[in-house]
Amino acid sequence: MKLGILLVSYNHERYIKECVDCIIMQELPFEYEILVCDDCSTDSTLSIIESSLKQAGIEYRVLYRESNIGLVMNYKKGFAECQGEYIAIIEGDDYWTDQKRVLKLVTFM
């Protein structure tokens, strides 16, 4: 697999829809995965992520947490689970504005 997109989130309900939408809009002509590492959000972050990706018909995986493990451990567990040759990271309160952003980065690498 060429690319893993690692979405790291924790209580990003206010921003997460825009974040997921920017992942969905990426033009990727190669195989990729989306791995969601939500750190046991107490708001509706995870349900927004899942409903948005399902509605778009995009496959994804979620690393479910039973308790909050903190930012660093959430990243470590996410990196360990990504299967792509390259990993694109996005946090739940961030977004990409260019539809070819990830493609450009992978091509450069």
Buried (B, 14 or more C-beta within 10 A) or exposed (E): EBBBBBBBBBBBBEBBBBBBEBBBBBEBEEEBBBBBBBBBBEEEBBEBBBEBBEEEEEEBBBBEBEEBBEEEEBBEBBBEBBBBEBBBBBBBBBBBEEEEBBBEEBEEE
